[in-house]
Amino acid sequence: MRLTPEADAEELRAVVAAFLDRQLPIGIRVRDLDRGWNADVWRRFAREVGAAALDLPEAMGGSGATFREVSVVAEELGRTLAPLPWLATSVFGLPALHGRPGFDATVEALICGERTAALAYLDPRGGPAAAAALDAGSWVLTGEKQHVIDGATADVLLVVAQTADGPGLFMVEQAAAGLNRAPLQVMDQTRPLARLTFDRVAARSVVTEPAETEALLDRILTRARVVLACEQLGGAEEAMWMAVRHACDRIQFGQPIATFQAIKHRCADMAVRVEAARSAALWAVASVADDHPDTPLAAAAASTVCAETYRWVSAETIQVHGGIGFTWEYAAHLHFRRAAAGAVLLDEPSGAHDRILDLLGI
């Protein structure tokens, strides 16, 4: 199992970093948080960088890369806090649709950045779960879905709903009658969430076999956990370097605060934790890329370690910055928001720990 990225992946990292720094500098990202993601930048990111479908085969319109290249893009997106629909469209949406008969046009539009997608798989606690039923030979959806990433803006909604036989996956167009999309108030404004309500909404079936649906969803979520872990690694490393740069530049008592032992120890502890998170992420990435039997365990471990590391490092970064760490002019608080929200985006922390114990047979 090879853990370190190859030269091609590092070249891609440089390309992605240059694109994001040029197209989405921090000033623009902070200013445009309430406006959502930039559609033109997303189209260019999908077409010029090929980031929307990196690991899809070239015969299907993808770049033919490996999951290692996907992880590099995730790291850079985490580093820059780029508000782009990459996670919802490329990590959740495309894997659910590509290769499915009858959806070629939708997949092509997703690959080139003309359309975006969102996967709705979480049912509300105590509310009516989404259900699908046949009506005169056509599928209709009723019920709700919660915490859907980019759910209020996605052109295509992929909904996991219960049929008479079990769970199935269905596609809903954004303008479908009976569909209500309500944006949620979120801590991380760079990653909007929505609540979806279905009132006899027309849908197309993607997968109706329950076992196949569960296997597909499990595969998508496993990969998503690794992608999110890589994103958190990139964010944690950038937050660490923000603290180091500020400590070197900030003069107090006639010298940089980086010379004070309390600050040096904080920064050193950040570096140790970031490197530990990198090890966990690299193991998970290699497991996915090589289709290793330990992939679920590696994904769960990376998800836990990277989420906890990002939260701790981003909080310490604010402490090193002092009062300005909370101001809009600095990205320190944006990293803290992303870290706190990301820690519960796919799993509750206790759920991730329980998954690790189950996989270890404990």
Secondary structure, 3 states (H helix, E strand, C coil): CCCCCCHHHHHHHHHHHHHHHHHCCHHHHHHCHHHCCCHHHHHHHHHHCCHHHCCCCHHHCCCCCCHHHHHHHHHHHHHHCCCCCHHHHHHHHHHHHCCCCCCHHHHHHHHCCCCCEEEECCCCCCCCECEEEEECCEEEEEEEEEEEECCCCCCEEEEEEECCCCEEEEEEECCCCCEEEEECCCCCCCCCEEEEEEEEEEEEEEECCHHHHHHHHHHHHHHHHHHHHHHHHHHHHHHHHHHHHHHHHCEECCEEHHHCHHHHHHHHHHHHHHHHHHHHHHHHHHHHHCCCCCHHHHHHHHHHHHHHHHHHHHHHHHHHHHHHHHCCCCCHHHHHHHHHHHCCCCCCHHHHHHHHHHHHCC
